[in-house]
Amino acid sequence: MKTEVPVIVARVVRPHGIRGALLLESETDHAETLFQPGRRLHVVGRAPSVGEAPSAGEARWLTLEAARLHGGRWLVETREVADRTAAEALRGARLGVPREDLPELPDGGYLLHDLVGMSVREAGETIGVIRDVYDQPAAPLLALDVSGRERLIPFQADFVVELDFDQRVVHMTLPAGLLDI
């Protein structure tokens, strides 16, 4: 039985206070729906630094007991995290939910999560494979595996020529020298 990778919906920014509260950076448009008491969030692991492999380990879940907006981020309390030390251990962790827990997408809609594993091609030549997507304020960044090295490229509309989900290919036109940075 294939275990589906959870869809990332938040990242733990830091602990808040001494009772184990967590400050989250939302990575979803559906935070108000998802961050409700009783919601279980899968701890995917600490977000890797650029060039670092993602952490592996056993599945861990957090159950939300309270959640509210706090300075543009989400302040949450969970059943499993009772003190600042436990909260600090989650700094940088990415939190996800099963895809079926997300609201239905409109026709033609997709999640950034859907891009992972797709090939990126430019002018008919494969550049690399998308290993991760980092949702950033200016534009999402595609973490491409290019000949065994990670390259980050912006996922901007003016670079994307076509998304072919059937063939699992993103056709792009990139600025000259972008992959050399």
Steps between C-alpha positions, in 0.01 A plus 500: 500500500648835394517768768425838351729786594309759704435839344704762687275765654729672751850536639583541869672838532578485871363423846279761664502528878589229752196270467584345160309730265632513143510789255425371148557651156204388290577353157139458395210715387272294726647571845170611656343169397794278590628654825206402718492319836513124448693523170795263484813630328772263383852605602691449177837596641721797551524704183838427344744779430592557136708202388409292807305175463154495664486323837348155525334333794184348633165669447398748766175690532394812687138556603391865509328613817491872420598718204479872430663762282783684673690770312434346157596149612312224679545443871402144587487277804518125460420204721846346449725802572488606866806720551745731329770230471268272303387796289860602428569149362236569233655827378515483120279189478260483210142402574267328258158349457372218281392631160141387558477745793545798266207681339420390144691686229328675210535349150856550382614575856806337652712514811869588506535156661386349165817628330733280708643222284427677171777559247589853392579551133624798306502497118429125502798417726451365852666726756416305816234355728306698761589361843319760713314829477562782746208740525660846524333843510630622161455170315523129581845351448542167325781293650634320192736205499736595216767233451503422873511865611213707631408812304224737610297666228202732540167355392375817334230524235732675255744202517235228462409408143279198579409266784441148370371294791428200275865477392627634838698779330531874564612681185684821587704779345763614749715814496850438370742402773237427767620141551861618525438701816 
